[in-house]
Amino acid sequence: MFGELATDAQPQIRHGERALTHIYRIAAGLESPILGEQEILTQFRQTLIRAEDAGQASGVFARALETAVAVGRQARELLPGSPHNSMAAVAAQAVGTADRVAVLGSGVMGTAVVDGLLLLPAPPCVTVVARHPEKVGDRPGVQVLAFDEAPAVLAEFPAVISATSAKHRLVDDESLVAAVARRGKPLTLIDMAMPPDFAPSLSEGVTYFDIDDLARMADRRSRSDEADALVQGAAAEAYRQYRDHHEVGPLIGQLMSSADEIVDGVVKRFSGRLSNSGDEAALRQAVHTATRSLLARPVSYLKGEDRAPEAIDVIADAFGVDDD
């Protein structure tokens, strides 16, 4: 799932509300090198749509993720606006004084990179290299080439930005080495792809930046306590609804089922001592009322918004029912 991790990698594993809160923060751009990064929310929303179409996200879980998109939009309204508020803009600025720049990829990130290049004080001539050039709309000053031109672009352009979402490298190692060897001038190669499209050590004439380098170049804006609080609260509420659906409802059902078993057991035990057979109904009603009265407060607490996170486990253990 994660591919090959470096030996010094220390991945974090999150569970429950912490996991959902992290997802919400990603959607809101609060975990990005540039807070509120524009492209992240679009990518998150498109990924969610694909997951729902494939049946990988549905029900309460899908609704929680849909809420993350809405909360992400709200969070951005609490952050200061900036025309350069994206990693794409940072990549565009990293090309320096290059007069020609090729952008590999025409998706969300590729389009954002083109926008960033055109916003520069001295915009370069921009060429988009796309897998489906016929689908790229016409833009003034932007040339479009087919993907088989990628090796030629790498051999000729002073700056190339790879902004694809391909799961494999665009240019094989042999073609890449041949393209770079043909160069007579330095190349600035910016690799925004995940996984990377290129190897970092191509030749002495290549200056290579990957997504981590761009993150270090980005100037983080000051944190927004309002945005943090908004996302934290929304994630907590979404997780409460998720857990209510999957754990609180079934737990309450098990409590009621256990209470009914107690009622049946008591009635069976004492029915033989009744002088009047008609008193059995009254006995059943009395025991039923007593058990429901006993459960009323814990059930109400389970349904409440202010319950402690560990309440489900504690109540399940106290009443001897399985909360799994």
C-alpha positions as CSV (number, residue, x, y, z in Angstrom):
1,M,0.0,0.0,0.0
2,F,2.8,2.4,0.9
3,G,5.5,1.1,-1.3
4,E,9.1,1.0,-0.1
5,L,9.7,3.2,3.0
6,A,13.1,4.4,3.9
7,T,14.8,2.6,6.8
8,D,14.6,5.8,8.9
9,A,10.9,6.5,8.1
10,Q,8.7,6.8,11.2
11,P,5.1,6.7,9.9
12,Q,2.3,7.7,12.3
13,I,-0.7,5.6,12.7
14,R,-3.9,7.3,13.9
15,H,-7.1,5.8,15.1
16,G,-10.6,7.0,15.8
17,E,-11.2,10.7,16.2
18,R,-7.5,11.5,15.8
19,A,-7.5,9.9,12.4
20,L,-10.7,11.7,11.3
21,T,-9.4,15.0,12.6
22,H,-6.2,14.6,10.6
23,I,-8.2,13.9,7.4
24,Y,-10.2,17.1,8.1
25,R,-7.0,19.1,8.6
26,I,-5.6,17.8,5.3
27,A,-8.8,18.8,3.4
28,A,-8.7,22.2,5.0
29,G,-5.0,22.7,4.0
30,L,-3.9,23.0,7.6
31,E,-1.3,20.2,7.2
32,S,0.1,21.7,4.0
33,P,3.5,23.6,3.9
34,I,1.4,26.6,2.9
35,L,-1.7,26.8,5.1
36,G,-4.9,26.7,3.1
37,E,-3.2,25.4,-0.1
38,Q,-5.7,25.8,-2.9
39,E,-5.2,22.5,-4.8
40,I,-5.5,20.2,-1.9
41,L,-9.2,20.6,-1.4
42,T,-9.9,20.0,-5.1
43,Q,-7.8,16.8,-5.1
44,F,-9.5,15.7,-1.9
45,R,-13.0,16.2,-3.4
46,Q,-12.1,14.5,-6.6
47,T,-10.6,11.5,-4.8
48,L,-13.8,11.2,-2.7
49,I,-16.0,11.3,-5.8
50,R,-13.9,8.5,-7.3
51,A,-14.1,6.5,-4.1
52,E,-17.9,6.8,-3.9
53,D,-18.2,5.8,-7.5
54,A,-16.1,2.8,-6.9
55,G,-18.1,1.8,-3.8
56,Q,-15.1,2.4,-1.5
57,A,-16.8,5.1,0.5
58,S,-20.4,5.0,1.5
59,G,-22.9,5.6,4.3
60,V,-21.8,7.5,7.4
61,F,-18.2,7.3,6.4
62,A,-18.8,9.0,3.1
63,R,-20.9,11.7,4.7
64,A,-18.1,12.4,7.2
65,L,-15.7,12.9,4.3
66,E,-18.2,15.1,2.4
67,T,-18.5,17.2,5.5
68,A,-14.7,17.5,5.5
69,V,-15.0,19.2,2.0
70,A,-17.5,21.7,3.3
71,V,-15.5,22.4,6.4
72,G,-12.4,22.9,4.3
73,R,-14.1,25.6,2.4
74,Q,-15.2,27.3,5.6
75,A,-11.7,27.1,7.1
76,R,-10.2,28.9,4.0
77,E,-12.4,31.8,4.7
78,L,-10.7,32.2,8.0
79,L,-7.2,32.3,6.5
80,P,-5.7,35.4,4.8
81,G,-6.1,35.3,1.1
82,S,-3.1,35.3,-1.3
83,P,-2.7,34.9,-5.0
84,H,0.4,32.7,-4.4
85,N,-1.2,30.5,-1.8
86,S,-0.3,27.1,-3.3
87,M,2.6,24.8,-3.8
88,A,2.0,25.3,-7.6
89,A,2.8,29.0,-7.1
90,V,6.0,28.1,-5.2
91,A,7.0,25.7,-8.1
92,A,6.4,28.5,-10.6
93,Q,8.6,30.9,-8.6
94,A,11.3,28.3,-8.4
95,V,12.0,28.4,-12.2
96,G,13.8,31.7,-11.6
97,T,14.5,33.7,-14.8
98,A,13.8,30.9,-17.3
99,D,12.2,32.3,-20.4
100,R,10.7,29.0,-21.4
101,V,9.0,26.5,-19.1
102,A,7.5,23.1,-19.9
103,V,4.8,21.7,-17.6
104,L,4.3,17.9,-17.7
105,G,0.7,17.2,-16.9
106,S,-2.6,18.9,-17.6
107,G,-4.6,17.9,-14.5
108,V,-5.5,20.0,-11.5
109,M,-1.9,20.5,-10.3
110,G,-0.6,21.0,-13.9
111,T,-3.3,23.7,-14.5
112,A,-2.4,25.4,-11.2
113,V,1.2,25.5,-12.1
114,V,0.4,27.1,-15.4
115,D,-1.7,29.7,-13.6
116,G,1.3,30.3,-11.2
117,L,3.7,30.8,-14.1
118,L,1.4,33.3,-15.8
119,L,1.1,35.3,-12.6
120,L,4.8,35.8,-12.4
121,P,6.0,39.4,-12.9
122,A,7.8,38.3,-16.1
123,P,5.8,35.3,-17.3
124,P,7.8,32.8,-19.3
125,C,6.6,31.1,-22.5
126,V,4.7,28.1,-21.2
127,T,4.4,24.7,-22.9
128,V,2.0,22.0,-21.6
129,V,2.9,18.4,-22.3
130,A,-0.2,16.4,-22.0
131,R,-1.2,12.8,-22.4
132,H,-4.4,14.0,-24.1
133,P,-3.5,17.3,-25.7
134,E,-6.9,17.5,-27.5
135,K,-8.5,17.9,-24.1
136,V,-6.4,20.9,-23.0
137,G,-8.3,24.1,-23.6
138,D,-6.8,27.0,-25.6
139,R,-5.0,29.6,-23.5
140,P,-3.2,32.7,-24.9
141,G,0.6,32.2,-24.8
142,V,0.4,28.5,-23.9
143,Q,1.6,25.8,-26.3
144,V,0.4,22.2,-26.0
145,L,2.4,19.2,-27.0
146,A,1.7,15.4,-26.9
147,F,3.4,13.3,-24.2
148,D,5.8,11.6,-26.7
149,E,7.5,15.0,-26.9
150,A,8.6,14.8,-23.2
151,P,12.2,13.6,-24.0
152,A,12.7,16.4,-26.4
153,V,11.4,18.9,-23.9
154,L,13.8,17.6,-21.3
155,A,16.6,18.0,-23.8
156,E,15.8,21.6,-24.8
157,F,13.9,23.6,-22.2
158,P,15.7,25.6,-19.5
159,A,13.1,24.6,-16.9
160,V,10.6,21.7,-16.7
161,I,8.0,21.2,-14.0
162,S,6.4,17.7,-13.7
163,A,2.9,17.9,-12.2
164,T,1.5,14.6,-13.1
165,S,-0.5,12.0,-11.1
166,A,1.0,9.0,-13.0
167,K,1.8,5.9,-10.9
168,H,4.9,5.2,-12.9
169,R,7.7,7.3,-14.4
170,L,6.9,9.2,-17.5
171,V,10.3,8.8,-19.2
172,D,12.3,5.6,-18.8
173,D,15.8,5.9,-17.3
174,E,17.6,5.3,-20.6
175,S,15.6,8.0,-22.5
176,L,16.0,10.4,-19.6
177,V,19.8,10.0,-19.6
178,A,20.0,10.4,-23.3
179,A,17.8,13.6,-23.2
180,V,19.9,15.2,-20.5
181,A,23.1,14.2,-22.3
182,R,22.0,16.2,-25.3
183,R,21.7,19.4,-23.3
184,G,24.2,22.3,-23.8
185,K,22.7,24.4,-21.0
186,P,21.7,23.8,-17.3
187,L,18.2,22.5,-16.6
188,T,16.0,23.3,-13.6
189,L,13.8,20.2,-13.1
190,I,11.0,20.5,-10.6
191,D,9.3,17.2,-9.7
192,M,5.9,17.6,-8.0
193,A,4.8,14.1,-8.8
194,M,4.0,11.5,-6.1
195,P,5.7,9.1,-6.5
196,P,8.5,11.2,-8.1
197,D,8.8,11.1,-11.9
198,F,12.6,11.5,-11.9
199,A,15.7,10.5,-10.0
200,P,17.3,13.3,-8.0
201,S,20.9,12.7,-9.3
202,L,20.6,13.1,-13.1
203,S,23.8,15.0,-13.9
204,E,25.9,18.0,-12.8
205,G,23.9,20.3,-15.2
206,V,20.6,19.6,-13.6
207,T,19.2,21.4,-10.6
208,Y,16.5,19.1,-9.1
209,F,13.7,20.0,-6.7
210,D,11.2,17.5,-5.4
211,I,8.0,18.2,-3.4
212,D,9.9,18.2,-0.1
213,D,12.3,20.8,-1.4
214,L,9.3,23.0,-2.4
215,A,7.8,22.5,1.0
216,R,11.0,23.8,2.6
217,M,11.0,26.8,0.2
218,A,7.5,27.7,1.0
219,D,6.9,30.4,3.6
220,R,4.4,29.2,6.1
221,R,1.8,31.8,7.0
222,S,0.9,32.3,10.7
223,R,-1.5,29.7,12.1
224,S,-5.2,30.6,12.4
225,D,-6.6,29.6,15.8
226,E,-10.1,30.1,14.3
227,A,-9.5,27.7,11.4
228,D,-7.9,25.2,13.8
229,A,-10.9,25.3,16.2
230,L,-13.4,25.1,13.4
231,V,-11.8,22.0,11.9
232,Q,-11.3,20.4,15.3
233,G,-14.9,20.9,16.3
234,A,-16.3,19.7,13.0
235,A,-14.1,16.5,13.0
236,A,-15.1,15.7,16.6
237,E,-18.8,16.0,15.8
238,A,-18.4,13.9,12.6
239,Y,-16.7,11.2,14.6
240,R,-19.4,11.3,17.3
241,Q,-22.0,10.7,14.6
242,Y,-19.9,8.0,13.0
243,R,-19.4,6.2,16.3
244,D,-23.0,6.7,17.3
245,H,-24.1,4.9,14.1
246,H,-21.6,2.0,14.5
247,E,-21.3,1.7,18.3
248,V,-23.9,3.6,20.3
249,G,-26.9,2.3,18.5
250,P,-25.8,-1.4,18.7
251,L,-24.8,-0.9,22.3
252,I,-28.1,0.5,23.3
253,G,-29.8,-2.4,21.4
254,Q,-27.7,-4.9,23.4
255,L,-28.6,-3.2,26.7
256,M,-32.3,-3.4,25.9
257,S,-32.0,-7.0,24.8
258,S,-30.2,-7.9,28.1
259,A,-32.9,-6.1,30.0
260,D,-35.6,-8.1,28.2
261,E,-33.7,-11.3,29.1
262,I,-33.7,-10.2,32.8
263,V,-37.5,-9.5,32.6
264,D,-38.1,-13.0,31.1
265,G,-35.9,-14.6,33.8
266,V,-37.6,-12.9,36.7
267,V,-41.1,-13.6,35.5
268,K,-40.2,-17.2,34.9
269,R,-38.7,-17.5,38.4
270,F,-41.6,-15.9,40.3
271,S,-44.7,-16.8,38.2
272,G,-45.1,-20.1,40.1
273,R,-45.6,-18.2,43.3
274,L,-48.4,-16.0,42.1
275,S,-51.8,-16.8,43.4
276,N,-53.6,-15.4,40.4
277,S,-52.4,-16.2,36.9
278,G,-53.5,-12.7,35.8
279,D,-50.8,-11.2,38.1
280,E,-48.1,-12.4,35.7
281,A,-48.8,-9.5,33.3
282,A,-48.5,-7.1,36.1
283,L,-45.3,-8.6,37.3
284,R,-43.8,-8.5,33.8
285,Q,-44.8,-4.8,33.5
286,A,-43.3,-4.0,36.8
287,V,-40.0,-5.6,36.1
288,H,-39.9,-4.2,32.6
289,T,-40.5,-0.7,34.0
290,A,-37.8,-1.2,36.6
291,T,-35.1,-2.3,34.1
292,R,-36.0,0.5,31.7
293,S,-35.8,3.1,34.5
294,L,-32.4,1.7,35.4
295,L,-31.1,2.0,31.8
296,A,-32.7,5.4,31.2
297,R,-29.8,7.5,32.4
298,P,-26.9,5.6,30.8
299,V,-28.8,5.4,27.5
300,S,-29.5,9.2,27.7
301,Y,-25.8,9.8,28.5
302,L,-24.7,7.6,25.5
303,K,-26.9,9.7,23.2
304,G,-25.7,13.0,24.6
305,E,-23.1,15.1,22.8
306,D,-21.1,15.7,26.0
307,R,-20.4,12.1,26.9
308,A,-16.8,11.2,27.6
309,P,-14.9,9.4,24.7
310,E,-14.5,6.3,26.8
311,A,-18.1,6.2,27.9
312,I,-19.1,3.5,25.3
313,D,-16.4,1.1,26.6
314,V,-17.1,1.8,30.3
315,I,-20.8,1.3,30.0
316,A,-20.5,-1.8,27.9
317,D,-18.1,-3.3,30.5
318,A,-20.2,-2.2,33.4
319,F,-23.3,-3.9,32.1
320,G,-21.5,-6.9,30.7
321,V,-22.3,-6.5,27.0
322,D,-20.0,-6.7,24.0
323,D,-19.4,-3.2,22.5
324,D,-17.7,-4.7,19.4
